[in-house]
Amino acid sequence: MATLAEWVQGARPRTLGAAAAPIFIGTGVAAAEDSLNIGFAVLAFIVMVAAQVGVNYANDYSDGVRGTDQARVGPVRLVGQGLAAAPQVKAAALGALLLSAVCGLALVGLSGHWWLLLPGGISIAAAWLYTGGPKPYGYLGLGELAVFIFFGLVPVLGTTYVQTGTFPAGAWLGGIGVGALSCAILVANNLRDIPTDREVGKNTLAVRIGDRNTRMLFVALIIAAFVVVPVMAVPHGLGFTYAWLGLLAFPLGVPPTLAVLRGVSGRALVPVLQMTGLLTLAYGLLLGIGTGLS
């Protein structure tokens, strides 16, 4: 029987920054458009955090029953380590995804944008099918693309749209920036797991392109996120004058980038994951504040 602390660890709280960051950016863009709605922003925040918890438990369950978690060196895995029964973890995953869906439905109903039910439904399905179902796309090297879409573009654009009724250019760029960092978290995770994933036939993008190229991809994603900031802030461009605040998060990206370039592997990559998660949260918060102040 898993303890409460183990259930909390199984939810992987350090990944929740990646869920909150796009909401901060989308809300900042809405504020810049003079359309800030705190109630809608809070609902969007709950939708994303609950979805992230659901994804984490769903991955724990699906990887656990497939036997691909037995040799992991990362955070607690409830099923793989025999800490909780698979049906219990499955129920926790479905419960979190249900909470996300209910809050999403409330957000759609209150905003009146009913067509958002379609991307919302696709997002919930994508959360489960990442490692679940007969052909999980996370095992086919498509995880990074899904993360970029569902933890970058979709939440930023969605959060902005329910408050403004539009898709401003700033939301697209912010979605690209935070999506790149969310991808970097997954890339670091899959870089760590290349040896064990290859053994069990889990063909992530990292397994497909190899160790060196995965490290280069991580660095490129970090750089891409910060290239977005001056594009948003340039006076004769989008004109989000205080978006420059997003660059204050850059120092947090230096240690994990150097660690990846130095070739750290295995358990030594766990701090890289943690630092990249913190970077994503700080980036989202600072860019959101800067954009809103503009």
C-alpha positions as CSV (number, residue, x, y, z in Angstrom):
1,M,0.0,0.0,0.0
2,A,1.5,3.3,-1.1
3,T,1.8,6.0,1.4
4,L,0.4,9.5,0.9
5,A,4.0,10.8,0.3
6,E,4.5,8.2,-2.4
7,W,1.2,9.1,-4.1
8,V,2.3,12.7,-4.1
9,Q,5.7,11.7,-5.6
10,G,3.9,9.5,-8.2
11,A,2.0,12.6,-9.3
12,R,5.4,14.1,-10.1
13,P,4.8,17.6,-8.6
14,R,8.0,19.0,-10.1
15,T,6.4,18.7,-13.6
16,L,3.4,20.9,-12.6
17,G,5.3,24.1,-13.5
18,A,5.0,23.0,-17.1
19,A,1.2,23.0,-16.6
20,A,1.1,26.4,-15.0
21,A,3.5,28.2,-17.2
22,P,1.3,28.4,-20.4
23,I,-1.6,29.7,-18.3
24,F,0.5,32.6,-17.0
25,I,1.5,33.5,-20.6
26,G,-2.0,33.2,-22.0
27,T,-3.4,35.3,-19.2
28,G,-0.6,37.9,-19.7
29,V,-1.5,38.2,-23.3
30,A,-5.2,38.6,-22.4
31,A,-4.3,41.4,-19.9
32,A,-2.3,43.2,-22.6
33,E,-5.5,43.0,-24.7
34,D,-7.5,44.6,-21.9
35,S,-9.6,41.4,-21.6
36,L,-8.3,39.9,-18.3
37,N,-10.8,37.5,-16.7
38,I,-9.4,36.1,-13.4
39,G,-12.1,33.5,-13.1
40,F,-11.4,32.0,-16.5
41,A,-7.7,32.1,-15.8
42,V,-8.2,30.1,-12.6
43,L,-10.4,27.5,-14.3
44,A,-7.8,27.2,-17.1
45,F,-5.1,26.7,-14.4
46,I,-7.0,23.8,-12.8
47,V,-7.7,22.2,-16.1
48,M,-4.0,22.1,-17.0
49,V,-2.7,21.1,-13.5
50,A,-5.3,18.3,-13.2
51,A,-4.4,17.2,-16.8
52,Q,-0.7,17.1,-15.9
53,V,-1.4,15.0,-12.8
54,G,-3.6,12.7,-14.9
55,V,-0.9,12.3,-17.5
56,N,1.6,11.4,-14.9
57,Y,-0.5,8.8,-13.3
58,A,-1.6,7.4,-16.6
59,N,2.0,7.0,-17.7
60,D,2.8,5.3,-14.4
61,Y,-0.1,2.9,-14.9
62,S,0.5,2.2,-18.6
63,D,4.3,1.8,-18.4
64,G,3.9,-0.3,-15.2
65,V,1.5,-2.8,-16.7
66,R,3.7,-3.1,-19.8
67,G,6.7,-3.8,-17.6
68,T,8.8,-0.9,-19.0
69,D,9.3,0.8,-15.6
70,Q,11.2,-2.0,-13.8
71,A,14.7,-0.6,-14.4
72,R,14.0,3.1,-14.2
73,V,16.3,5.5,-12.4
74,G,14.0,8.4,-12.2
75,P,11.2,9.4,-9.8
76,V,8.9,7.1,-7.9
77,R,6.7,4.8,-10.2
78,L,3.9,3.4,-8.2
79,V,3.0,0.4,-10.4
80,G,6.5,-0.4,-11.7
81,Q,7.9,-0.5,-8.2
82,G,5.0,-2.4,-6.7
83,L,4.0,0.4,-4.4
84,A,0.3,0.5,-5.5
85,A,-2.0,-1.8,-7.4
86,A,-2.4,-1.0,-11.1
87,P,-6.2,-0.5,-10.9
88,Q,-5.7,2.1,-8.1
89,V,-3.2,4.1,-10.2
90,K,-5.6,3.9,-13.2
91,A,-8.4,5.2,-11.1
92,A,-6.3,8.1,-9.9
93,A,-5.4,8.9,-13.5
94,L,-9.0,8.8,-14.7
95,G,-10.1,10.9,-11.7
96,A,-7.6,13.6,-12.4
97,L,-8.5,13.7,-16.1
98,L,-12.2,13.8,-15.2
99,L,-11.6,16.8,-13.0
100,S,-9.7,18.5,-15.9
101,A,-12.6,17.7,-18.2
102,V,-15.3,19.0,-15.8
103,C,-13.4,22.2,-15.2
104,G,-12.8,22.5,-19.0
105,L,-16.5,22.0,-19.6
106,A,-17.3,24.7,-17.1
107,L,-14.9,27.1,-18.8
108,V,-16.4,26.4,-22.2
109,G,-19.9,26.9,-20.9
110,L,-19.1,30.2,-19.1
111,S,-17.2,31.6,-22.0
112,G,-19.7,30.5,-24.6
113,H,-17.1,29.1,-26.9
114,W,-18.5,25.6,-27.4
115,W,-16.3,24.7,-30.3
116,L,-13.5,24.4,-27.7
117,L,-14.9,21.1,-26.7
118,L,-13.3,19.5,-29.7
119,P,-9.6,20.5,-28.9
120,G,-10.4,19.8,-25.2
121,G,-11.6,16.3,-26.0
122,I,-8.6,15.7,-28.2
123,S,-6.3,16.9,-25.4
124,I,-7.8,14.4,-22.9
125,A,-7.5,11.6,-25.4
126,A,-3.9,12.5,-26.1
127,A,-3.1,12.5,-22.3
128,W,-4.3,8.8,-22.0
129,L,-2.9,7.6,-25.3
130,Y,0.6,8.9,-24.8
131,T,1.6,5.6,-23.2
132,G,-1.8,3.9,-23.1
133,G,-4.0,2.1,-25.6
134,P,-2.8,-0.6,-28.1
135,K,-0.4,1.7,-29.9
136,P,0.9,4.4,-27.6
137,Y,2.3,7.3,-29.6
138,G,4.9,8.0,-26.9
139,Y,6.5,4.7,-28.0
140,L,6.7,5.9,-31.6
141,G,8.8,9.0,-31.0
142,L,5.9,11.4,-31.2
143,G,5.9,12.5,-27.5
144,E,7.8,15.7,-28.1
145,L,5.4,16.9,-30.8
146,A,2.4,16.2,-28.6
147,V,4.0,18.0,-25.6
148,F,4.7,21.0,-27.9
149,I,1.1,21.1,-29.0
150,F,-0.7,20.3,-25.8
151,F,1.6,21.9,-23.2
152,G,2.5,24.9,-25.4
153,L,0.3,26.1,-28.2
154,V,-3.1,24.7,-27.1
155,P,-3.1,26.0,-23.5
156,V,-1.6,29.4,-24.3
157,L,-4.0,30.0,-27.2
158,G,-6.9,28.5,-25.3
159,T,-6.3,30.6,-22.2
160,T,-6.0,33.7,-24.3
161,Y,-9.0,32.9,-26.5
162,V,-11.5,32.3,-23.6
163,Q,-10.7,35.7,-22.3
164,T,-10.3,37.7,-25.5
165,G,-12.2,35.8,-28.2
166,T,-9.1,36.1,-30.4
167,F,-5.8,34.5,-31.2
168,P,-3.2,37.4,-30.9
169,A,0.2,36.9,-32.4
170,G,1.7,37.2,-28.9
171,A,-0.2,34.0,-27.8
172,W,1.2,32.1,-30.7
173,L,4.8,33.2,-29.9
174,G,4.3,32.6,-26.2
175,G,3.0,29.1,-27.0
176,I,6.0,28.4,-29.1
177,G,8.4,29.5,-26.3
178,V,6.8,27.6,-23.4
179,G,6.2,24.6,-25.7
180,A,9.9,24.4,-26.5
181,L,10.7,24.3,-22.7
182,S,8.1,21.7,-22.0
183,C,9.6,19.6,-24.8
184,A,13.0,20.1,-23.2
185,I,11.7,18.5,-20.0
186,L,10.6,15.4,-21.9
187,V,13.8,15.3,-24.0
188,A,15.9,15.3,-20.8
189,N,13.7,12.6,-19.3
190,N,14.0,10.4,-22.5
191,L,17.7,11.1,-22.7
192,R,18.1,9.6,-19.2
193,D,16.0,6.5,-20.2
194,I,17.7,5.7,-23.6
195,P,19.4,2.5,-22.4
196,T,16.3,1.1,-20.6
197,D,13.8,2.3,-23.2
198,R,15.8,0.7,-26.0
199,E,15.9,-2.7,-24.2
200,V,12.1,-2.8,-23.8
201,G,11.3,-1.5,-27.3
202,K,10.1,1.9,-26.3
203,N,11.2,3.9,-29.3
204,T,11.1,7.4,-28.1
205,L,12.6,10.2,-30.2
206,A,15.7,10.0,-28.0
207,V,16.1,6.3,-28.8
208,R,15.6,7.0,-32.5
209,I,18.1,9.9,-32.9
210,G,20.6,8.8,-30.4
211,D,22.4,10.3,-27.4
212,R,24.4,13.0,-29.1
213,N,21.5,14.4,-31.2
214,T,19.2,14.3,-28.2
215,R,21.6,16.5,-26.3
216,M,21.8,19.0,-29.2
217,L,18.0,19.0,-29.4
218,F,17.8,19.9,-25.7
219,V,20.1,22.8,-26.2
220,A,18.2,24.0,-29.3
221,L,14.9,24.0,-27.4
222,I,16.3,26.1,-24.6
223,I,17.7,28.6,-27.1
224,A,14.4,28.7,-29.1
225,A,12.4,29.6,-26.0
226,F,14.5,32.7,-25.4
227,V,14.7,33.8,-29.0
228,V,10.9,34.2,-28.8
229,V,11.2,36.9,-26.1
230,P,12.9,39.7,-28.1
231,V,10.6,39.0,-31.0
232,M,7.6,39.7,-28.6
233,A,9.3,42.7,-27.0
234,V,10.8,44.6,-30.0
235,P,9.1,48.0,-30.2
236,H,8.4,47.9,-33.9
237,G,7.2,44.3,-33.7
238,L,4.5,43.1,-31.4
239,G,5.4,45.8,-28.9
240,F,5.1,43.8,-25.6
241,T,7.6,46.2,-24.0
242,Y,8.0,44.4,-20.7
243,A,8.2,41.0,-22.2
244,W,11.9,41.4,-21.7
245,L,11.2,40.2,-18.2
246,G,11.2,36.7,-19.6
247,L,14.9,36.9,-20.1
248,L,15.4,37.0,-16.4
249,A,14.7,33.3,-16.4
250,F,17.7,32.6,-18.6
251,P,20.3,32.1,-15.8
252,L,18.1,29.1,-14.7
253,G,18.7,27.5,-18.0
254,V,22.5,27.6,-17.9
255,P,23.2,24.8,-15.4
256,P,21.0,22.2,-17.0
257,T,22.3,23.1,-20.5
258,L,25.9,22.8,-19.3
259,A,25.2,19.5,-17.6
260,V,23.7,18.1,-20.8
261,L,26.6,19.3,-22.9
262,R,29.0,17.8,-20.4
263,G,27.5,14.4,-21.1
264,V,25.9,13.6,-17.7
265,S,23.7,10.5,-17.9
266,G,21.5,8.2,-15.9
267,R,20.6,9.3,-12.4
268,A,22.8,12.5,-12.8
269,L,20.1,13.7,-15.3
270,V,17.4,13.9,-12.6
271,P,18.6,17.3,-11.4
272,V,18.5,18.5,-15.0
273,L,14.9,17.5,-15.2
274,Q,14.2,19.4,-12.0
275,M,16.1,22.5,-13.1
276,T,14.4,22.5,-16.5
277,G,11.0,22.3,-14.8
278,L,11.9,25.3,-12.6
279,L,13.1,27.2,-15.6
280,T,9.8,26.5,-17.4
281,L,7.8,27.8,-14.5
282,A,9.9,30.9,-14.1
283,Y,9.8,31.6,-17.8
284,G,6.1,31.3,-18.0
285,L,5.6,33.5,-14.9
286,L,8.0,36.2,-15.9
287,L,6.9,36.3,-19.5
288,G,3.3,36.4,-18.5
289,I,3.9,39.3,-16.0
290,G,5.9,41.2,-18.6
291,T,3.4,40.7,-21.3
292,G,0.5,41.7,-19.0
293,L,2.3,44.8,-17.9
294,S,2.7,45.8,-21.6
